Amino acid sequence: MGADVDSYPNLPATSWAVLGMLSFGEELTGNELKKWADWSIGFFYWSPSVSQIYGELKKLEELSLVQSRLVADEGVRNRRLYRITEAGLRALRNWSRDSEVDMPVLKHGVMLRLWMGHLHDPEQLKRIVRTHIDNLRERARRAGRHADRSDPEPGWSFTQMSLRWSQRYFEAEIELAEQLLADIDAASERYRSSVVTDEYGLPVPRHPGSWRAVGADDPDAETAPDRSPFGEDGGSGR
């Protein structure tokens, strides 16, 4: 069944993420939403900044998808609490069910450096990878810990599932990164033994322009959509 584009407004994915965090039955401040994002969707999607969250909340309230109230706590500055409205929940359900699901886009800073490996010493590349492995281990540990702490709340069952997936994802990438340490040695040896360099130390192509032919037999090479993680418009998610 095709999407009913009138069943939800045209909003960036960040708006839907914020609205989604309000769909767990709690009233939250913008700062609390930031903490929620950091311990949950930040592991597998993206954690918006506090200013972005408040910007989205303002937009969502103008559309009557959320509503807010001021709470005066004695001795504490007034807090504004937000909750999802019936219209917001309906729009969120429709968007989650009907909108196009974009393929994940990989933007890997470590691999970008390794792709430029001909400009660096192999040991420098290995240091980058080892630091990456350390970071992945910490991310896997934190995702697993947050999943464990989700256990007492049945309403977070799918949050817990997503965190377990994140933990396994980071653990799988650790294996890939550890393999890279050996791959760097192999690539460096092949480069040193086979490549002719110019006066700047850059490789002299054996067949200039041959990169054009590498994907020439790929029928999707020129037609594949170039999507960011947040949609072509920076986040419509449609």
Secondary structure, 3 states (H helix, E strand, C coil): CCCCHHHCCCCCHHHHHHHHHCCCCCCECHHHHHHHHHHCHHHCCCCCCHHHHHHHHHHHHHCCCEEEEEECCCCCCCEEEEEECHHHHHHHHHHHHHCCCCCCCCCCHHHHHHHCHHHCCHHHHHHHHHHHHHHHHHHHHHHHHHHHHCCCCHHHHHHHHHHHHHHHHHHHHHHHHHHHHHHHHHHHHHHHHHCCECCCCCECCCCCCCHHHHCCCCCCCCCCCCCCCCCCCCCCCC
